Amino acid sequence: MKILITGSKGMLAQDLIPLLREGHEVMPYSPEYASLSTCDLRKLMLRC
């Protein structure tokens, strides 16, 4: 499983969802995602 460090300010949560679906762990690195854990991102993915 790859760990992706997301540092692009232009990256939106919806851009992360396909990566999560592929089974990657996403480590938020930009201020926009600093408060989101991988678990939170997975919950977000399930909502879409």
C-alpha distance matrix in Angstrom:
0.0 3.8 6.6 9.6 13.0 15.4 18.8 20.7 23.7 24.0 20.7 21.4 19.6 20.1 18.1 15.0 15.4 14.3 11.0 10.5 11.8 9.2 6.6 5.7 7.0 10.3 12.6 16.1 18.2 21.2 24.1 23.6 20.3 21.2 22.5 19.6 16.9 13.6 15.6 18.3 16.2 15.1 18.8 19.7 17.5 19.3 22.6 22.2
3.8 0.0 3.8 6.3 9.7 12.3 15.5 17.4 20.6 21.0 17.9 19.1 17.8 18.6 16.1 13.3 14.5 13.5 9.8 10.3 12.3 9.7 8.0 5.2 6.3 8.4 10.4 13.7 15.3 18.3 21.5 21.2 18.2 19.1 20.9 18.3 16.1 13.1 15.9 18.1 15.7 15.4 19.2 19.5 17.5 20.0 22.8 22.2
6.6 3.8 0.0 3.8 6.6 9.5 12.6 15.0 18.0 18.9 16.0 17.3 16.0 17.4 15.2 12.1 13.9 13.8 10.1 10.2 13.2 11.5 9.5 5.9 4.8 5.8 6.8 10.3 11.8 15.0 18.1 18.1 15.0 15.6 17.5 15.2 13.2 10.7 13.9 15.9 13.7 14.2 17.9 18.1 16.8 19.5 22.1 21.7
9.6 6.3 3.8 0.0 3.8 6.0 9.2 11.4 14.4 15.3 12.4 14.1 13.5 15.0 12.4 9.7 12.3 12.4 8.7 9.9 13.1 11.7 10.7 7.0 6.3 4.9 5.9 8.3 9.4 12.2 15.5 15.4 12.8 13.9 16.3 14.1 13.0 10.9 14.5 15.6 13.0 14.2 17.7 17.1 16.0 19.2 21.3 20.5
13.0 9.7 6.6 3.8 0.0 3.8 6.1 9.1 12.0 13.6 11.4 13.4 13.3 15.5 13.1 10.8 14.0 14.7 11.5 12.5 16.0 15.1 14.1 10.4 8.8 6.2 4.9 6.1 6.0 8.9 12.4 12.9 10.7 11.2 14.2 12.9 12.3 11.4 15.1 15.7 13.5 15.6 18.6 17.8 17.4 20.8 22.4 21.8
15.4 12.3 9.5 6.0 3.8 0.0 3.8 5.9 8.5 10.0 7.7 9.9 10.3 12.7 10.3 8.6 12.2 13.4 10.8 12.1 15.6 15.4 15.0 11.6 10.4 7.0 6.3 5.2 5.3 6.6 10.2 10.0 8.3 10.0 12.9 11.6 12.1 11.5 15.2 14.8 12.3 14.9 17.6 16.1 15.9 19.6 20.6 19.7
18.8 15.5 12.6 9.2 6.1 3.8 0.0 3.8 6.3 8.8 8.0 10.8 12.2 14.7 12.4 11.6 15.4 16.6 14.3 15.8 19.2 19.0 18.8 15.3 14.0 10.6 9.0 7.0 4.9 4.8 8.6 9.4 8.9 10.0 13.5 13.2 14.4 14.6 18.1 17.3 15.2 18.2 20.5 18.7 19.0 22.7 23.3 22.4
20.7 17.4 15.0 11.4 9.1 5.9 3.8 0.0 3.8 5.3 5.4 8.9 11.3 13.3 10.8 11.2 14.9 15.9 14.4 16.4 19.4 19.4 19.8 16.7 16.1 12.6 11.9 9.6 8.3 6.7 9.8 9.6 10.2 12.2 15.3 14.9 16.6 16.6 19.9 18.6 16.1 19.1 21.2 18.8 19.0 22.8 23.0 21.6
23.7 20.6 18.0 14.4 12.0 8.5 6.3 3.8 0.0 3.8 5.5 8.0 10.9 13.2 11.6 12.4 15.9 17.5 16.6 18.2 21.1 21.7 22.2 19.3 18.4 14.7 13.8 10.7 9.4 6.4 8.1 7.4 9.4 11.6 14.3 14.4 16.8 17.5 20.5 18.6 16.4 19.8 21.3 18.6 19.3 23.0 22.6 21.4
24.0 21.0 18.9 15.3 13.6 10.0 8.8 5.3 3.8 0.0 3.8 6.4 9.9 11.2 9.5 11.4 14.6 15.8 15.5 17.6 19.9 20.6 21.7 19.2 19.0 15.5 15.5 12.8 12.3 9.7 11.3 9.6 11.4 14.3 16.5 16.0 18.4 18.6 21.3 19.3 16.6 19.7 21.1 18.0 18.4 22.0 21.5 19.7
20.7 17.9 16.0 12.4 11.4 7.7 8.0 5.4 5.5 3.8 0.0 3.8 6.8 8.2 6.2 7.6 10.9 12.3 11.9 13.8 16.2 17.0 18.0 15.7 15.5 12.2 12.7 10.4 10.9 9.2 11.2 9.1 9.6 12.9 14.9 13.6 15.6 15.3 18.0 16.2 13.3 16.1 17.8 14.9 14.9 18.6 18.4 16.7
21.4 19.1 17.3 14.1 13.4 9.9 10.8 8.9 8.0 6.4 3.8 0.0 3.8 5.3 5.2 6.8 9.2 11.4 11.9 13.0 15.1 16.8 17.8 16.0 15.7 12.6 13.5 11.0 12.4 10.7 11.8 8.6 9.0 12.8 13.8 12.2 14.5 14.3 16.4 14.1 11.2 14.1 15.1 11.8 12.2 15.8 15.1 13.5
19.6 17.8 16.0 13.5 13.3 10.3 12.2 11.3 10.9 9.9 6.8 3.8 0.0 3.8 5.3 5.1 6.5 9.7 10.3 10.3 12.6 14.8 15.4 14.0 13.6 10.7 12.2 10.2 12.6 11.6 12.5 9.2 8.3 12.0 12.3 9.9 11.9 11.4 13.0 10.6 7.7 10.4 11.4 8.1 8.7 12.2 11.8 10.6
20.1 18.6 17.4 15.0 15.5 12.7 14.7 13.3 13.2 11.2 8.2 5.3 3.8 0.0 3.8 5.4 5.3 7.7 9.6 10.2 11.3 13.6 15.1 14.4 14.9 12.7 14.8 13.4 15.9 15.0 16.1 12.8 12.1 15.8 16.0 13.3 15.0 13.8 15.0 13.0 9.7 11.4 12.3 8.8 8.1 11.5 10.9 8.6
18.1 16.1 15.2 12.4 13.1 10.3 12.4 10.8 11.6 9.5 6.2 5.2 5.3 3.8 0.0 3.8 5.6 6.5 7.5 9.4 10.9 12.2 13.9 12.7 13.6 11.2 13.5 12.4 14.4 13.8 15.8 13.0 12.2 15.8 16.9 14.3 15.5 14.0 16.1 14.6 11.0 12.7 14.5 11.6 10.3 13.9 14.1 11.7
15.0 13.3 12.1 9.7 10.8 8.6 11.6 11.2 12.4 11.4 7.6 6.8 5.1 5.4 3.8 0.0 3.8 5.7 5.2 6.3 8.7 10.1 11.0 9.5 9.9 7.7 10.3 9.8 12.5 12.8 14.9 12.4 10.6 13.8 14.8 11.8 12.3 10.4 12.6 11.8 8.0 9.6 12.1 9.8 8.4 12.2 13.2 11.6
15.4 14.5 13.9 12.3 14.0 12.2 15.4 14.9 15.9 14.6 10.9 9.2 6.5 5.3 5.6 3.8 0.0 3.8 5.4 5.0 6.2 8.7 9.9 9.8 10.8 9.6 12.7 12.7 15.8 16.1 17.9 15.1 13.1 16.3 16.5 13.0 13.3 10.9 12.1 11.3 7.6 7.9 10.0 7.9 5.4 8.9 10.2 8.4
14.3 13.5 13.8 12.4 14.7 13.4 16.6 15.9 17.5 15.8 12.3 11.4 9.7 7.7 6.5 5.7 3.8 0.0 3.8 5.4 5.0 6.3 8.9 9.2 11.4 11.0 14.4 15.0 17.7 18.3 20.6 18.0 16.1 19.2 19.8 16.5 16.3 13.5 14.9 14.8 11.1 10.7 13.2 11.5 8.4 11.2 12.9 10.5
11.0 9.8 10.1 8.7 11.5 10.8 14.3 14.4 16.6 15.5 11.9 11.9 10.3 9.6 7.5 5.2 5.4 3.8 0.0 3.8 5.4 5.1 6.7 5.7 8.1 7.8 11.4 12.6 15.2 16.5 19.1 17.2 14.8 17.5 18.5 15.3 14.6 11.5 13.7 14.2 10.5 10.4 13.7 12.5 9.9 12.9 15.0 13.3
10.5 10.3 10.2 9.9 12.5 12.1 15.8 16.4 18.2 17.6 13.8 13.0 10.3 10.2 9.4 6.3 5.0 5.4 3.8 0.0 3.8 5.3 5.1 5.2 6.6 7.1 10.8 12.3 15.5 17.0 19.2 17.2 14.3 16.7 17.1 13.5 12.3 8.9 10.4 11.3 8.0 7.0 10.5 10.1 7.4 10.1 12.7 11.9
11.8 12.3 13.2 13.1 16.0 15.6 19.2 19.4 21.1 19.9 16.2 15.1 12.6 11.3 10.9 8.7 6.2 5.0 5.4 3.8 0.0 3.8 5.3 7.4 9.8 10.9 14.6 16.0 19.2 20.6 22.7 20.4 17.8 20.3 20.5 16.8 15.6 12.2 12.9 13.8 10.7 8.7 11.6 11.3 7.8 9.5 12.4 11.1
9.2 9.7 11.5 11.7 15.1 15.4 19.0 19.4 21.7 20.6 17.0 16.8 14.8 13.6 12.2 10.1 8.7 6.3 5.1 5.3 3.8 0.0 3.8 5.8 9.2 10.9 14.6 16.6 19.4 21.2 23.8 21.9 19.2 21.5 22.2 18.7 17.3 13.7 15.0 16.4 13.3 11.6 14.9 14.7 11.4 13.3 16.2 14.8
6.6 8.0 9.5 10.7 14.1 15.0 18.8 19.8 22.2 21.7 18.0 17.8 15.4 15.1 13.9 11.0 9.9 8.9 6.7 5.1 5.3 3.8 0.0 3.8 6.5 9.2 12.8 15.3 18.3 20.5 23.0 21.5 18.4 20.1 20.7 17.2 15.1 11.3 12.6 14.7 12.1 10.2 13.8 14.4 11.6 13.2 16.5 15.9
5.7 5.2 5.9 7.0 10.4 11.6 15.3 16.7 19.3 19.2 15.7 16.0 14.0 14.4 12.7 9.5 9.8 9.2 5.7 5.2 7.4 5.8 3.8 0.0 3.8 6.1 9.5 12.3 14.9 17.4 20.1 19.0 15.9 17.5 18.6 15.4 13.4 9.9 12.2 14.1 11.4 10.7 14.4 14.7 12.4 14.8 17.7 17.1
7.0 6.3 4.8 6.3 8.8 10.4 14.0 16.1 18.4 19.0 15.5 15.7 13.6 14.9 13.6 9.9 10.8 11.4 8.1 6.6 9.8 9.2 6.5 3.8 0.0 3.8 6.5 9.7 12.5 15.3 17.8 17.0 13.6 14.6 15.6 12.6 10.2 6.9 9.7 11.8 9.7 9.6 13.3 13.9 12.6 15.0 17.7 17.8
10.3 8.4 5.8 4.9 6.2 7.0 10.6 12.6 14.7 15.5 12.2 12.6 10.7 12.7 11.2 7.7 9.6 11.0 7.8 7.1 10.9 10.9 9.2 6.1 3.8 0.0 3.8 6.2 9.1 11.6 14.2 13.4 10.1 11.4 12.8 10.0 8.5 6.1 9.6 10.7 8.2 9.6 12.9 12.7 12.0 15.1 17.1 17.0
12.6 10.4 6.8 5.9 4.9 6.3 9.0 11.9 13.8 15.5 12.7 13.5 12.2 14.8 13.5 10.3 12.7 14.4 11.4 10.8 14.6 14.6 12.8 9.5 6.5 3.8 0.0 3.8 6.2 9.4 11.8 11.9 8.6 8.8 10.8 9.0 7.6 6.8 10.5 11.3 9.8 11.9 14.8 14.6 14.8 17.8 19.5 19.6
16.1 13.7 10.3 8.3 6.1 5.2 7.0 9.6 10.7 12.8 10.4 11.0 10.2 13.4 12.4 9.8 12.7 15.0 12.6 12.3 16.0 16.6 15.3 12.3 9.7 6.2 3.8 0.0 3.8 6.0 8.1 8.2 5.0 5.6 8.2 7.0 7.4 7.9 11.4 10.9 9.5 12.6 14.8 13.9 14.7 17.9 18.9 19.0
18.2 15.3 11.8 9.4 6.0 5.3 4.9 8.3 9.4 12.3 10.9 12.4 12.6 15.9 14.4 12.5 15.8 17.7 15.2 15.5 19.2 19.4 18.3 14.9 12.5 9.1 6.2 3.8 0.0 3.8 6.7 8.3 6.6 6.1 9.7 9.8 10.6 11.6 15.0 14.4 13.2 16.3 18.5 17.3 18.2 21.6 22.4 22.3
21.2 18.3 15.0 12.2 8.9 6.6 4.8 6.7 6.4 9.7 9.2 10.7 11.6 15.0 13.8 12.8 16.1 18.3 16.5 17.0 20.6 21.2 20.5 17.4 15.3 11.6 9.4 6.0 3.8 0.0 3.8 5.4 5.6 6.0 9.5 10.2 12.2 13.6 16.7 15.3 14.0 17.5 19.1 17.4 18.6 22.1 22.3 22.0
24.1 21.5 18.1 15.5 12.4 10.2 8.6 9.8 8.1 11.3 11.2 11.8 12.5 16.1 15.8 14.9 17.9 20.6 19.1 19.2 22.7 23.8 23.0 20.1 17.8 14.2 11.8 8.1 6.7 3.8 0.0 3.8 5.4 5.0 7.7 9.7 12.4 14.6 17.1 15.2 14.6 18.4 19.3 17.5 19.5 22.6 22.4 22.5
23.6 21.2 18.1 15.4 12.9 10.0 9.4 9.6 7.4 9.6 9.1 8.6 9.2 12.8 13.0 12.4 15.1 18.0 17.2 17.2 20.4 21.9 21.5 19.0 17.0 13.4 11.9 8.2 8.3 5.4 3.8 0.0 3.8 5.9 7.4 8.3 11.6 13.5 15.7 13.1 12.3 16.1 16.7 14.5 16.5 19.7 19.0 19.0
20.3 18.2 15.0 12.8 10.7 8.3 8.9 10.2 9.4 11.4 9.6 9.0 8.3 12.1 12.2 10.6 13.1 16.1 14.8 14.3 17.8 19.2 18.4 15.9 13.6 10.1 8.6 5.0 6.6 5.6 5.4 3.8 0.0 3.8 5.4 5.1 7.9 9.8 12.1 10.1 9.2 13.0 14.0 12.3 14.2 17.3 17.3 17.6
21.2 19.1 15.6 13.9 11.2 10.0 10.0 12.2 11.6 14.3 12.9 12.8 12.0 15.8 15.8 13.8 16.3 19.2 17.5 16.7 20.3 21.5 20.1 17.5 14.6 11.4 8.8 5.6 6.1 6.0 5.0 5.9 3.8 0.0 3.8 5.6 7.7 10.4 12.7 11.2 11.4 14.9 15.8 14.9 17.0 19.8 20.1 20.8
22.5 20.9 17.5 16.3 14.2 12.9 13.5 15.3 14.3 16.5 14.9 13.8 12.3 16.0 16.9 14.8 16.5 19.8 18.5 17.1 20.5 22.2 20.7 18.6 15.6 12.8 10.8 8.2 9.7 9.5 7.7 7.4 5.4 3.8 0.0 3.8 6.5 10.0 11.2 9.1 10.3 13.7 13.9 13.3 16.0 18.3 18.2 19.6
19.6 18.3 15.2 14.1 12.9 11.6 13.2 14.9 14.4 16.0 13.6 12.2 9.9 13.3 14.3 11.8 13.0 16.5 15.3 13.5 16.8 18.7 17.2 15.4 12.6 10.0 9.0 7.0 9.8 10.2 9.7 8.3 5.1 5.6 3.8 0.0 3.8 6.6 7.9 5.7 6.6 9.9 10.4 9.9 12.4 14.7 15.1 16.3
16.9 16.1 13.2 13.0 12.3 12.1 14.4 16.6 16.8 18.4 15.6 14.5 11.9 15.0 15.5 12.3 13.3 16.3 14.6 12.3 15.6 17.3 15.1 13.4 10.2 8.5 7.6 7.4 10.6 12.2 12.4 11.6 7.9 7.7 6.5 3.8 0.0 3.8 5.2 5.1 6.3 8.7 9.9 10.6 12.4 14.4 15.6 17.1
13.6 13.1 10.7 10.9 11.4 11.5 14.6 16.6 17.5 18.6 15.3 14.3 11.4 13.8 14.0 10.4 10.9 13.5 11.5 8.9 12.2 13.7 11.3 9.9 6.9 6.1 6.8 7.9 11.6 13.6 14.6 13.5 9.8 10.4 10.0 6.6 3.8 0.0 3.8 5.4 5.0 6.2 8.7 9.7 10.3 12.4 14.4 15.5
15.6 15.9 13.9 14.5 15.1 15.2 18.1 19.9 20.5 21.3 18.0 16.4 13.0 15.0 16.1 12.6 12.1 14.9 13.7 10.4 12.9 15.0 12.6 12.2 9.7 9.6 10.5 11.4 15.0 16.7 17.1 15.7 12.1 12.7 11.2 7.9 5.2 3.8 0.0 3.8 5.4 5.1 6.3 8.7 9.7 10.7 12.7 14.7
18.3 18.1 15.9 15.6 15.7 14.8 17.3 18.6 18.6 19.3 16.2 14.1 10.6 13.0 14.6 11.8 11.3 14.8 14.2 11.3 13.8 16.4 14.7 14.1 11.8 10.7 11.3 10.9 14.4 15.3 15.2 13.1 10.1 11.2 9.1 5.7 5.1 5.4 3.8 0.0 3.8 5.4 5.1 6.2 8.6 9.9 10.9 12.9
16.2 15.7 13.7 13.0 13.5 12.3 15.2 16.1 16.4 16.6 13.3 11.2 7.7 9.7 11.0 8.0 7.6 11.1 10.5 8.0 10.7 13.3 12.1 11.4 9.7 8.2 9.8 9.5 13.2 14.0 14.6 12.3 9.2 11.4 10.3 6.6 6.3 5.0 5.4 3.8 0.0 3.8 5.4 4.9 6.1 8.7 9.9 10.9
15.1 15.4 14.2 14.2 15.6 14.9 18.2 19.1 19.8 19.7 16.1 14.1 10.4 11.4 12.7 9.6 7.9 10.7 10.4 7.0 8.7 11.6 10.2 10.7 9.6 9.6 11.9 12.6 16.3 17.5 18.4 16.1 13.0 14.9 13.7 9.9 8.7 6.2 5.1 5.4 3.8 0.0 3.8 5.3 4.9 6.3 8.8 10.1
18.8 19.2 17.9 17.7 18.6 17.6 20.5 21.2 21.3 21.1 17.8 15.1 11.4 12.3 14.5 12.1 10.0 13.2 13.7 10.5 11.6 14.9 13.8 14.4 13.3 12.9 14.8 14.8 18.5 19.1 19.3 16.7 14.0 15.8 13.9 10.4 9.9 8.7 6.3 5.1 5.4 3.8 0.0 3.8 5.3 5.1 6.5 9.1
19.7 19.5 18.1 17.1 17.8 16.1 18.7 18.8 18.6 18.0 14.9 11.8 8.1 8.8 11.6 9.8 7.9 11.5 12.5 10.1 11.3 14.7 14.4 14.7 13.9 12.7 14.6 13.9 17.3 17.4 17.5 14.5 12.3 14.9 13.3 9.9 10.6 9.7 8.7 6.2 4.9 5.3 3.8 0.0 3.8 5.4 5.2 6.8
17.5 17.5 16.8 16.0 17.4 15.9 19.0 19.0 19.3 18.4 14.9 12.2 8.7 8.1 10.3 8.4 5.4 8.4 9.9 7.4 7.8 11.4 11.6 12.4 12.6 12.0 14.8 14.7 18.2 18.6 19.5 16.5 14.2 17.0 16.0 12.4 12.4 10.3 9.7 8.6 6.1 4.9 5.3 3.8 0.0 3.8 5.4 5.4
19.3 20.0 19.5 19.2 20.8 19.6 22.7 22.8 23.0 22.0 18.6 15.8 12.2 11.5 13.9 12.2 8.9 11.2 12.9 10.1 9.5 13.3 13.2 14.8 15.0 15.1 17.8 17.9 21.6 22.1 22.6 19.7 17.3 19.8 18.3 14.7 14.4 12.4 10.7 9.9 8.7 6.3 5.1 5.4 3.8 0.0 3.8 5.5
22.6 22.8 22.1 21.3 22.4 20.6 23.3 23.0 22.6 21.5 18.4 15.1 11.8 10.9 14.1 13.2 10.2 12.9 15.0 12.7 12.4 16.2 16.5 17.7 17.7 17.1 19.5 18.9 22.4 22.3 22.4 19.0 17.3 20.1 18.2 15.1 15.6 14.4 12.7 10.9 9.9 8.8 6.5 5.2 5.4 3.8 0.0 3.8
22.2 22.2 21.7 20.5 21.8 19.7 22.4 21.6 21.4 19.7 16.7 13.5 10.6 8.6 11.7 11.6 8.4 10.5 13.3 11.9 11.1 14.8 15.9 17.1 17.8 17.0 19.6 19.0 22.3 22.0 22.5 19.0 17.6 20.8 19.6 16.3 17.1 15.5 14.7 12.9 10.9 10.1 9.1 6.8 5.4 5.5 3.8 0.0
